[in-house]
Amino acid sequence: MSAATQPVQKTGGSTPPAPAHVGIIMDGNGRWAAARGVPRALGHKAGAEATRRVVEAAADQGVSWLTLFAFSSENWRRPADEVRDLTGLMRHYLRHEVGQLVEKGVRLRIIGDRAAFGPGMLAEIERAEAATAGNRRINLNVALSYGGRAEIARAARDLARRAAAGEIDPDAIDEAALAAGLETAGMPDPDLIIRTSGEQRISNFLLWQAAYAEFVFQPVLWPDYGADHLRDAIAEFRRRDRRFGARTG
């Protein structure tokens, strides 16, 4: 269901439900490392530990879908040694954490331009996705080499090719048709987007999907993030009056 057609959330006297889908822009690894006078690579490693905590916390707090922005399409512009450290950490996570994901009921999906990482990384991604495909406790999407504008452009190009080939009527292309071409097709749109580190921007993350998401910006650096911070963000989400463009009363 697209956000534009979702019903108005009415809370009444009961406790509002947790957001079904939470997206997190994980920010602050570098500043965490700089504040401690340690290499940025250690900040990224500490960020990976935070990721483990938050996936577990999200499942415990009733979140069904969690999308983490781990590596943007723009991150390739960072210094080569940092990119190498980041991609090496991601490869290690994919190779050595799959057993834990299976044990904890986490289904892993990777969104983004996975081919940009080369065949070795691609094989690790496919292996991890296959190993966790039957899990149902929580759906974890990790955005790697991901950019929202590029994702929308790819979906639009595919529709244009299909229209040029006579497979679809251009006049029949609507929001649902474009959404079906995104990497999140079949997933609910995010209800809540969180950004850590105090920065207040979306940074090309889930641009289409976040049209009606609630945003919560928290000053904590990602390596320090934990269950209590997520609980605070969800509590703030529950205080929001979500109308999706409609009126209540």
C-alpha contacts under 8 A as a table, 3 or more apart, distances in Angstrom:
res1	aa1	res2	aa2	distance
1	M	5	T	6.69
1	M	6	Q	6.61
1	M	188	P	6.42
1	M	189	D	7.65
2	S	5	T	5.60
2	S	6	Q	6.47
2	S	176	A	7.64
2	S	188	P	7.28
2	S	189	D	6.51
3	A	6	Q	5.13
3	A	189	D	6.37
3	A	209	Q	7.82
3	A	211	A	7.04
3	A	212	Y	5.86
3	A	244	F	7.17
4	A	212	Y	7.41
4	A	244	F	6.40
4	A	245	G	7.97
6	Q	244	F	7.19
7	P	243	R	7.90
7	P	244	F	7.58
8	V	242	R	6.35
8	V	243	R	4.96
8	V	244	F	6.40
8	V	246	A	7.21
8	V	248	T	7.97
9	Q	241	D	7.28
9	Q	242	R	5.65
9	Q	243	R	6.60
11	T	14	S	6.16
11	T	15	T	6.86
11	T	16	P	5.48
16	P	238	R	5.80
17	P	238	R	7.34
18	A	61	Q	7.24
18	A	62	G	6.03
18	A	63	V	6.37
18	A	234	I	6.60
18	A	238	R	7.23
19	P	22	V	6.46
19	P	62	G	7.85
19	P	63	V	6.12
19	P	190	P	7.98
19	P	191	D	5.58
19	P	192	L	6.50
19	P	234	I	7.20
19	P	237	F	7.65
20	A	62	G	7.54
20	A	63	V	5.14
20	A	64	S	5.21
20	A	65	W	6.09
20	A	188	P	7.80
20	A	190	P	7.44
20	A	191	D	6.64
21	H	63	V	6.24
21	H	64	S	6.11
21	H	65	W	4.40
21	H	66	L	5.72
21	H	67	T	7.64
21	H	188	P	6.77
21	H	189	D	6.81
21	H	190	P	4.61
21	H	191	D	5.48
21	H	192	L	6.71
22	V	63	V	7.09
22	V	65	W	6.28
22	V	66	L	4.97
22	V	67	T	6.30
22	V	190	P	5.50
22	V	191	D	6.10
22	V	192	L	4.90
22	V	193	I	5.84
22	V	194	I	7.52
23	G	66	L	5.75
23	G	67	T	4.53
23	G	68	L	5.85
23	G	69	F	7.65
23	G	190	P	6.25
23	G	192	L	6.25
23	G	193	I	4.66
23	G	194	I	6.20
24	I	66	L	7.74
24	I	67	T	6.30
24	I	68	L	5.02
24	I	69	F	6.20
24	I	193	I	5.69
24	I	194	I	4.69
24	I	195	R	5.77
24	I	196	T	7.84
25	I	68	L	6.32
25	I	69	F	5.05
25	I	70	A	7.61
25	I	193	I	7.58
25	I	194	I	6.15
25	I	195	R	4.69
25	I	196	T	6.62
25	I	202	I	7.81
25	I	205	F	7.69
26	M	68	L	6.95
26	M	69	F	6.14
26	M	70	A	6.73
26	M	195	R	6.32
26	M	196	T	5.90
26	M	222	W	5.70
27	D	195	R	6.85
27	D	196	T	5.28
27	D	197	S	5.56
27	D	221	L	6.44
27	D	222	W	5.49
28	G	31	R	5.25
28	G	32	W	5.99
28	G	196	T	6.96
28	G	197	S	5.18
28	G	221	L	4.59
28	G	222	W	5.25
28	G	223	P	7.29
29	N	32	W	5.12
29	N	33	A	6.32
29	N	40	R	7.13
29	N	43	G	4.64
29	N	44	H	5.47
29	N	46	A	7.53
29	N	47	G	6.08
29	N	221	L	6.75
29	N	222	W	6.06
29	N	223	P	6.15
30	G	33	A	5.17
30	G	34	A	6.14
30	G	40	R	5.29
30	G	43	G	5.79
30	G	44	H	7.34
31	R	34	A	4.92
31	R	35	A	6.01
31	R	43	G	7.93
31	R	221	L	7.58
32	W	35	A	5.31
32	W	36	R	6.60
32	W	43	G	6.03
32	W	221	L	6.43
32	W	223	P	7.03
33	A	36	R	5.25
33	A	37	G	6.08
33	A	38	V	5.16
33	A	39	P	6.10
33	A	40	R	5.38
33	A	42	L	6.59
33	A	43	G	4.75
34	A	37	G	4.93
34	A	38	V	6.18
34	A	39	P	7.36
34	A	40	R	7.17
35	A	38	V	7.91
38	V	42	L	6.69
38	V	43	G	7.74
39	P	42	L	5.59
39	P	43	G	7.01
40	R	43	G	4.94
40	R	44	H	6.41
40	R	82	E	7.57
41	A	44	H	5.10
41	A	45	K	6.25
41	A	82	E	7.06
41	A	85	D	6.14
41	A	86	L	7.50
42	L	45	K	4.89
42	L	46	A	6.10
43	G	46	A	5.08
43	G	47	G	6.10
43	G	223	P	6.97
44	H	47	G	4.81
44	H	48	A	6.31
44	H	86	L	7.04
44	H	89	L	7.95
44	H	223	P	7.85
45	K	48	A	5.09
45	K	49	E	6.63
45	K	89	L	7.27
46	A	49	E	5.10
46	A	50	A	6.45
46	A	223	P	5.12
47	G	50	A	4.97
47	G	51	T	6.29
47	G	222	W	5.94
47	G	223	P	4.27
47	G	224	D	7.92
48	A	51	T	4.95
48	A	52	R	6.57
48	A	223	P	7.59
49	E	52	R	5.24
49	E	53	R	6.57
49	E	223	P	7.17
50	A	53	R	5.08
50	A	54	V	6.13
50	A	222	W	6.81
50	A	223	P	5.32
50	A	224	D	6.80
50	A	225	Y	5.93
50	A	226	G	6.52
51	T	54	V	5.16
51	T	55	V	6.13
52	R	55	V	5.46
52	R	56	E	6.51
53	R	56	E	5.42
53	R	57	A	6.11
53	R	226	G	6.05
53	R	227	A	6.92
54	V	57	A	4.82
54	V	58	A	5.85
54	V	225	Y	7.58
54	V	226	G	5.88
54	V	227	A	6.13
54	V	230	L	7.44
55	V	58	A	5.21
55	V	59	A	6.38
55	V	66	L	7.52
55	V	140	L	7.67
56	E	59	A	5.30
56	E	60	D	6.24
57	A	60	D	4.99
57	A	61	Q	6.07
57	A	226	G	7.61
57	A	227	A	5.18
57	A	230	L	7.53
58	A	61	Q	5.10
58	A	62	G	6.44
58	A	63	V	5.25
58	A	64	S	7.92
58	A	66	L	7.39
58	A	227	A	7.71
58	A	230	L	7.46
59	A	62	G	5.43
59	A	63	V	5.41
59	A	64	S	6.80
59	A	137	R	6.80
59	A	138	I	5.83
60	D	63	V	7.53
61	Q	231	R	7.52
63	V	66	L	7.01
63	V	138	I	7.06
64	S	137	R	7.23
64	S	138	I	4.90
64	S	139	N	6.07
65	W	138	I	5.92
65	W	139	N	4.72
65	W	140	L	6.06
65	W	141	N	7.60
66	L	138	I	7.48
66	L	139	N	6.20
66	L	140	L	4.96
66	L	141	N	6.08
67	T	140	L	5.90
67	T	141	N	4.45
67	T	142	V	5.73
67	T	143	A	7.10
68	L	140	L	7.72
68	L	141	N	6.26
68	L	142	V	4.94
68	L	143	A	6.02
69	F	72	S	7.06
69	F	142	V	6.23
69	F	143	A	4.88
69	F	144	L	7.11
69	F	146	Y	7.91
69	F	205	F	7.27
70	A	142	V	6.38
70	A	143	A	5.62
70	A	144	L	5.84
71	F	75	N	6.18
71	F	143	A	6.41
71	F	144	L	4.67
71	F	145	S	5.35
71	F	146	Y	6.70
72	S	75	N	5.13
72	S	76	W	7.65
72	S	143	A	7.32
72	S	144	L	6.09
72	S	145	S	4.66
72	S	146	Y	4.74
72	S	147	G	5.95
73	S	76	W	6.24
73	S	113	D	7.97
73	S	144	L	7.58
73	S	145	S	4.24
73	S	146	Y	4.97
73	S	147	G	5.40
74	E	77	R	5.86
74	E	145	S	7.66
74	E	147	G	7.70
75	N	78	R	5.55
75	N	83	V	7.51
75	N	145	S	7.56
76	W	83	V	6.57
76	W	145	S	7.92
78	R	82	E	6.60
78	R	83	V	6.33
79	P	82	E	5.46
79	P	83	V	6.39
80	A	83	V	5.11
80	A	84	R	6.07
81	D	84	R	4.99
81	D	85	D	6.19
82	E	85	D	4.99
82	E	86	L	6.10
83	V	86	L	5.07
83	V	87	T	6.05
84	R	87	T	5.32
84	R	88	G	5.94
85	D	88	G	5.13
85	D	89	L	6.12
86	L	89	L	5.15
86	L	90	M	6.26
87	T	90	M	5.00
87	T	91	R	6.12
88	G	91	R	5.08
88	G	92	H	6.16
89	L	92	H	5.05
89	L	93	Y	6.15
90	M	93	Y	5.05
90	M	94	L	6.19
91	R	94	L	5.16
91	R	95	R	6.10
91	R	121	M	6.41
91	R	124	E	7.12
92	H	95	R	5.12
92	H	96	H	5.89
92	H	97	E	7.85
93	Y	96	H	5.41
93	Y	97	E	5.26
93	Y	98	V	7.75
94	L	97	E	5.84
94	L	98	V	6.24
94	L	124	E	6.21
94	L	125	I	6.67
94	L	128	A	6.29
95	R	98	V	6.50
95	R	124	E	6.46
95	R	128	A	7.55
96	H	99	G	7.09
97	E	100	Q	5.32
97	E	101	L	6.34
98	V	101	L	5.00
98	V	102	V	6.17
98	V	128	A	5.98
98	V	131	A	7.28
98	V	132	T	7.46
99	G	102	V	5.16
99	G	103	E	6.14
100	Q	103	E	4.98
100	Q	104	K	6.05
101	L	104	K	5.20
101	L	105	G	6.08
101	L	106	V	4.95
101	L	107	R	7.18
101	L	108	L	7.85
101	L	132	T	6.95
102	V	105	G	5.23
102	V	106	V	6.02
102	V	107	R	7.56
102	V	131	A	7.23
102	V	132	T	5.60
102	V	135	N	6.79
103	E	106	V	7.79
104	K	137	R	7.55
105	G	132	T	7.76
105	G	135	N	4.76
105	G	136	R	5.84
105	G	137	R	4.86
105	G	138	I	6.67
106	V	132	T	6.63
106	V	135	N	5.50
106	V	136	R	6.60
106	V	137	R	5.84
106	V	138	I	5.12
106	V	139	N	5.97
106	V	140	L	6.53
107	R	129	E	7.27
107	R	132	T	4.84
107	R	133	A	5.64
107	R	134	G	7.00
107	R	135	N	4.95
107	R	136	R	6.54
107	R	137	R	7.65
107	R	138	I	6.28
107	R	139	N	4.84
107	R	140	L	5.78
108	L	128	A	7.05
108	L	129	E	5.44
108	L	132	T	6.06
108	L	133	A	7.21
108	L	139	N	6.29
108	L	140	L	4.87
108	L	141	N	5.92
108	L	142	V	7.50
109	R	129	E	5.81
109	R	139	N	7.68
109	R	140	L	6.19
109	R	141	N	4.76
109	R	142	V	6.36
110	I	114	R	7.59
110	I	125	I	7.17
110	I	129	E	7.79
110	I	141	N	5.60
110	I	142	V	4.96
110	I	143	A	5.90
110	I	144	L	6.75
111	I	114	R	7.30
111	I	141	N	6.69
111	I	142	V	6.19
111	I	143	A	4.83
111	I	144	L	6.20
111	I	146	Y	6.78
111	I	183	E	6.16
111	I	184	T	7.73
112	G	143	A	5.65
112	G	144	L	5.17
112	G	145	S	5.22
112	G	146	Y	4.09
112	G	147	G	7.09
112	G	151	E	7.72
112	G	183	E	7.54
113	D	116	A	5.76
113	D	144	L	6.87
113	D	145	S	5.30
113	D	146	Y	6.11
114	R	117	F	5.88
114	R	118	G	7.84
114	R	122	L	6.38
114	R	144	L	6.73
114	R	145	S	6.67
115	A	118	G	5.63
115	A	119	P	7.19
115	A	122	L	6.45
116	A	145	S	7.21
117	F	120	G	7.74
117	F	121	M	5.76
117	F	122	L	6.72
118	G	121	M	5.78
118	G	122	L	6.15
119	P	122	L	4.87
119	P	123	A	6.07
120	G	123	A	5.27
120	G	124	E	6.53
121	M	124	E	5.05
121	M	125	I	6.23
122	L	125	I	5.08
122	L	126	E	6.23
123	A	126	E	5.20
123	A	127	R	6.10
124	E	127	R	5.12
124	E	128	A	6.16
125	I	128	A	5.25
125	I	129	E	6.15
126	E	129	E	5.16
126	E	130	A	6.09
127	R	130	A	5.23
127	R	131	A	6.13
128	A	131	A	5.14
128	A	132	T	6.31
129	E	132	T	5.40
129	E	133	A	5.87
130	A	133	A	5.18
131	A	134	G	7.67
132	T	135	N	5.56
135	N	138	I	7.49
135	N	139	N	7.99
136	R	139	N	6.99
143	A	146	Y	5.51
146	Y	150	A	7.87
146	Y	151	E	7.69
146	Y	205	F	7.79
147	G	150	A	5.41
147	G	151	E	6.23
147	G	204	N	5.52
147	G	205	F	6.26
147	G	206	L	7.76
148	G	151	E	5.05
148	G	152	I	6.31
148	G	204	N	4.99
148	G	205	F	5.29
148	G	206	L	5.23
148	G	207	L	5.25
148	G	208	W	7.28
149	R	152	I	5.24
149	R	153	A	6.14
149	R	204	N	6.61
149	R	207	L	7.12
150	A	153	A	4.97
150	A	154	R	6.10
151	E	154	R	5.21
151	E	155	A	6.38
151	E	182	L	6.41
151	E	183	E	7.42
152	I	155	A	5.16
152	I	156	A	6.16
152	I	178	L	7.87
152	I	182	L	6.80
152	I	208	W	7.43
153	A	156	A	5.03
153	A	157	R	6.11
154	R	157	R	5.11
154	R	158	D	6.26
155	A	158	D	5.19
155	A	159	L	6.38
155	A	178	L	6.12
155	A	179	A	7.91
155	A	181	G	4.84
155	A	182	L	5.91
156	A	159	L	5.15
156	A	160	A	6.14
156	A	178	L	6.72
156	A	181	G	7.92
157	R	160	A	4.95
157	R	161	R	6.16
158	D	161	R	5.16
158	D	162	R	6.24
158	D	181	G	7.61
159	L	162	R	5.10
159	L	163	A	6.06
159	L	173	I	7.85
159	L	178	L	7.49
160	A	163	A	5.07
160	A	164	A	6.08
161	R	164	A	5.08
161	R	165	A	6.18
162	R	165	A	5.09
162	R	166	G	6.31
162	R	167	E	5.17
162	R	168	I	6.00
163	A	166	G	5.09
163	A	167	E	5.71
163	A	168	I	4.95
163	A	169	D	6.04
163	A	170	P	5.78
164	A	167	E	7.60
165	A	168	I	7.89
166	G	169	D	7.02
168	I	172	A	7.27
168	I	173	I	7.98
169	D	172	A	5.25
169	D	173	I	7.07
170	P	173	I	5.48
173	I	176	A	7.88
173	I	177	A	5.68
173	I	178	L	7.27
174	D	177	A	5.27
174	D	178	L	6.54
175	E	178	L	5.28
175	E	179	A	6.06
176	A	179	A	5.03
176	A	180	A	6.09
177	A	180	A	5.21
177	A	181	G	6.83
178	L	181	G	5.29
178	L	182	L	6.90
179	A	182	L	5.32
179	A	184	T	7.88
179	A	185	A	6.22
180	A	184	T	7.96
180	A	185	A	4.92
180	A	186	G	7.38
181	G	185	A	6.50
182	L	185	A	5.43
184	T	187	M	5.46
189	D	209	Q	5.24
189	D	210	A	6.68
189	D	213	A	7.81
190	P	193	I	6.87
190	P	209	Q	6.57
190	P	210	A	6.02
190	P	213	A	5.85
191	D	210	A	7.68
191	D	212	Y	7.25
191	D	213	A	4.64
191	D	214	E	6.09
192	L	213	A	5.18
192	L	214	E	4.74
192	L	215	F	5.87
192	L	216	V	7.42
192	L	237	F	6.92
193	I	210	A	7.64
193	I	213	A	6.40
193	I	214	E	6.11
193	I	215	F	4.87
193	I	216	V	6.33
194	I	215	F	5.92
194	I	216	V	4.92
194	I	217	F	5.78
194	I	218	Q	7.39
194	I	233	A	7.38
195	R	198	G	7.31
195	R	199	E	7.01
195	R	200	Q	7.14
195	R	201	R	7.94
195	R	202	I	7.92
195	R	215	F	7.91
195	R	216	V	6.59
195	R	217	F	4.96
195	R	218	Q	6.27
196	T	199	E	6.88
196	T	217	F	6.06
196	T	218	Q	4.93
196	T	219	P	5.83
196	T	220	V	5.73
196	T	221	L	5.84
196	T	222	W	5.96
197	S	217	F	7.92
197	S	218	Q	6.25
197	S	219	P	4.52
197	S	220	V	4.94
197	S	221	L	4.37
197	S	222	W	6.60
198	G	217	F	6.06
198	G	218	Q	5.33
198	G	219	P	3.82
198	G	220	V	6.79
198	G	221	L	7.84
199	E	217	F	7.06
199	E	219	P	7.55
200	Q	217	F	6.22
202	I	205	F	5.76
202	I	207	L	7.94
204	N	207	L	6.14
206	L	209	Q	5.20
206	L	210	A	5.72
207	L	210	A	5.58
207	L	211	A	6.98
208	W	211	A	5.91
209	Q	212	Y	7.82
209	Q	213	A	7.99
210	A	213	A	4.87
212	Y	244	F	6.33
214	E	237	F	6.77
214	E	240	R	7.90
216	V	233	A	6.34
216	V	236	E	7.54
216	V	237	F	7.67
218	Q	233	A	7.99
220	V	224	D	6.54
220	V	225	Y	6.48
221	L	224	D	5.62
221	L	225	Y	6.58
222	W	225	Y	5.05
225	Y	229	H	6.18
225	Y	230	L	7.81
226	G	229	H	5.49
226	G	230	L	6.50
227	A	230	L	5.15
227	A	231	R	6.07
228	D	231	R	4.92
228	D	232	D	6.16
229	H	232	D	5.06
229	H	233	A	6.33
230	L	233	A	5.08
230	L	234	I	6.21
231	R	234	I	5.13
231	R	235	A	6.08
232	D	235	A	5.00
232	D	236	E	6.26
233	A	236	E	5.10
233	A	237	F	6.23
234	I	237	F	4.86
234	I	238	R	6.20
235	A	238	R	5.09
235	A	239	R	6.55
236	E	239	R	5.19
236	E	240	R	6.77
237	F	240	R	5.37
243	R	246	A	5.13
243	R	247	R	6.22
243	R	248	T	7.19
